[in-house]
């Protein structure tokens, strides 16, 4: 029996839905706001964003393992995130998250170019000075440098099917926009922390 043109068109529309790729729709991943686990909250976001880009992220199913990073013991600073990742690497791989990390002190421009070139399969957690990144008078700039601050860096499409762009993830910014674009003060804020960072990537995208 031969399918009519209408039936063929309906099947095509159905197939379009089934074959939709992660890059076609931008998943809204929340940024956990915290002054005590900035590095962990940034890492939690970046890891999930990379996994989603790779088609491996299952929202709501594996959330608990990433939520561990929202606690100061696992996410208080870069060193804590590094220890968490080392201890959880086997479990992440068992769940299908082929993520890798390494500690770096790369210049800011070099790190931005590396993340941008990863087409969503790379990201980074950057140790920063809160006071430098948020000067007095700016949104969130009234608390000084009393927190151990860090931000996340990803490359993601802001709209479905759009080109990727560098996005800064700040877990403790009082600005209304959580996903602020990379700001000019980033280099100075990193320099105050000796450019320490954790580079994250999906296997095959080192």
matplotlib code that plots the C-alpha trace (Angstrom):
import matplotlib.pyplot as plt

x = [0.0, 1.5, 1.4, -0.3, 1.6, -0.1, 1.0, 4.6, 4.6, 3.3, 6.0, 8.6, 7.3, 7.3, 10.9, 12.0, 10.9, 12.5, 15.8, 16.1, 19.6, 20.8, 22.2, 18.7, 17.2, 19.0, 18.3, 17.9, 20.3, 19.9, 22.9, 23.0, 23.6, 26.0, 28.7, 30.4, 30.7, 31.2, 33.8, 31.5, 28.3, 30.2, 31.6, 28.2, 26.8, 29.7, 29.9, 26.1, 26.3, 29.2, 27.4, 24.2, 26.2, 27.5, 24.0, 24.6, 22.9, 19.7, 18.0, 16.5, 18.0, 21.6, 21.2, 22.3, 25.9, 26.3, 24.4, 27.3, 29.3, 26.9, 28.3, 31.4, 33.1, 33.1, 32.9, 34.4, 37.4, 39.2, 41.2, 37.9, 36.4, 39.6, 39.4, 35.7, 36.3, 39.2, 36.9, 33.9, 35.6, 34.8, 31.2, 30.8, 32.2, 29.9, 26.9, 28.1, 29.7, 33.1, 34.4, 38.0, 39.7, 43.1, 44.5, 45.9, 47.3, 46.8, 46.6, 43.0, 43.0, 44.5, 41.9, 39.0, 40.2, 40.4, 36.9, 35.5, 37.2, 35.6, 32.1, 30.5, 32.6, 35.0, 34.6, 36.6, 36.3, 38.3, 39.5, 38.7, 38.8, 35.2, 36.2, 37.9, 35.2, 32.5, 33.8, 32.0, 28.9, 28.3, 25.5, 26.9, 30.0, 29.2, 30.4, 34.1, 36.4, 35.3, 34.3, 36.4, 35.1, 35.2, 33.3, 32.5, 33.1, 31.3, 30.6, 26.9, 24.3, 22.0, 19.2, 18.3, 20.5, 22.5, 26.3, 28.1, 29.4, 31.5, 29.3, 30.4, 28.7, 28.8, 27.3, 27.3, 26.4, 23.4, 23.0, 19.7, 21.4, 23.0, 24.6, 26.6, 28.9, 32.6, 33.5, 36.6, 37.5, 38.0, 41.7, 42.4, 40.2, 42.1, 45.5, 44.7, 44.4, 47.5, 45.4, 44.5, 41.7, 40.3, 39.9, 37.0, 36.3, 34.6, 36.8, 38.3, 38.2, 41.3]
y = [0.0, 3.4, 6.2, 9.4, 12.7, 13.9, 10.7, 11.1, 14.7, 13.7, 11.0, 13.6, 15.9, 13.1, 12.2, 15.8, 15.6, 12.2, 13.2, 16.6, 17.1, 18.7, 21.6, 22.4, 23.5, 25.3, 23.6, 26.0, 24.9, 26.8, 28.5, 27.7, 31.0, 30.7, 32.8, 29.8, 27.3, 29.5, 27.2, 24.2, 25.9, 27.1, 23.6, 22.0, 24.2, 23.8, 20.0, 19.7, 22.1, 20.1, 16.8, 18.2, 19.3, 15.7, 14.3, 12.5, 14.8, 13.4, 16.3, 15.2, 11.7, 12.3, 15.7, 14.5, 13.9, 17.4, 19.0, 17.7, 20.6, 23.2, 22.4, 24.2, 21.0, 19.9, 23.3, 25.9, 26.5, 25.1, 22.7, 21.3, 20.9, 19.1, 16.6, 16.1, 15.4, 12.9, 11.1, 11.0, 10.4, 6.7, 7.2, 9.9, 7.6, 4.8, 7.1, 7.9, 11.3, 11.1, 14.2, 15.1, 17.9, 19.4, 22.3, 25.1, 28.7, 29.6, 33.3, 34.5, 35.1, 31.6, 30.0, 31.9, 30.7, 27.1, 27.1, 28.8, 26.4, 23.4, 24.1, 23.4, 20.4, 22.5, 24.7, 26.1, 27.2, 30.4, 31.6, 35.3, 38.3, 39.2, 42.8, 43.2, 41.6, 43.5, 47.0, 49.0, 50.5, 47.7, 45.1, 42.8, 45.0, 46.1, 43.0, 43.5, 40.5, 38.5, 35.4, 32.8, 33.6, 31.7, 31.8, 29.3, 29.7, 27.9, 28.4, 28.0, 29.0, 31.6, 30.6, 27.3, 26.8, 29.9, 30.3, 29.6, 32.4, 32.7, 32.9, 33.7, 32.0, 33.9, 32.0, 35.1, 38.1, 40.2, 41.3, 40.3, 38.5, 35.3, 34.4, 37.6, 37.7, 37.7, 41.0, 43.2, 42.9, 39.2, 39.4, 41.6, 39.4, 36.3, 38.0, 38.6, 34.8, 33.9, 32.8, 29.5, 27.6, 24.1, 23.2, 20.8, 18.9, 15.9, 13.0, 13.7, 17.4, 18.1]
z = [0.0, -1.0, 1.5, 0.5, 0.2, 3.4, 5.3, 4.1, 5.2, 8.6, 9.0, 8.1, 10.8, 13.3, 12.3, 12.8, 16.4, 17.1, 15.5, 17.2, 18.4, 21.7, 19.7, 18.3, 21.6, 24.4, 27.8, 30.6, 33.4, 36.6, 38.3, 42.0, 43.8, 46.7, 48.4, 50.0, 47.0, 44.0, 42.4, 42.9, 41.6, 38.5, 38.0, 38.4, 35.7, 33.3, 33.6, 33.0, 30.0, 28.4, 29.1, 27.5, 24.4, 24.1, 24.4, 27.7, 30.2, 31.8, 33.6, 36.9, 36.9, 37.8, 39.5, 43.0, 41.9, 40.5, 43.5, 45.7, 44.3, 45.8, 49.3, 50.5, 51.3, 47.7, 46.0, 48.3, 46.1, 43.1, 45.2, 46.6, 43.1, 42.0, 44.8, 44.2, 40.5, 41.3, 43.7, 41.4, 38.1, 38.0, 39.0, 36.3, 33.6, 34.8, 34.2, 30.7, 31.5, 29.7, 31.4, 32.1, 33.9, 34.5, 36.5, 34.5, 34.8, 31.2, 30.2, 29.9, 26.1, 25.6, 27.8, 26.2, 22.8, 23.9, 25.4, 22.3, 20.0, 21.8, 20.2, 23.6, 24.5, 26.7, 29.7, 32.6, 36.2, 36.9, 40.3, 40.5, 42.8, 43.6, 44.4, 41.0, 39.0, 40.8, 41.8, 44.4, 42.9, 40.5, 41.1, 43.8, 44.3, 47.9, 49.7, 48.9, 48.5, 51.5, 49.5, 47.7, 44.3, 41.0, 37.8, 35.1, 31.4, 28.5, 24.9, 24.1, 21.6, 23.1, 20.7, 19.1, 16.0, 16.8, 16.8, 20.0, 22.1, 25.3, 28.4, 32.0, 34.8, 38.1, 41.1, 43.3, 41.2, 42.3, 38.7, 37.2, 34.3, 35.6, 32.2, 31.7, 28.7, 29.3, 30.8, 30.4, 34.2, 33.9, 33.2, 36.2, 38.4, 37.3, 37.7, 41.4, 41.8, 39.7, 36.8, 38.5, 36.7, 36.0, 32.4, 31.7, 28.5, 27.0, 26.1, 22.6, 23.0, 25.1]

ax = plt.figure().add_subplot(projection="3d")
ax.plot(x, y, z, "-o")
ax.set_aspect("equal")
plt.show()
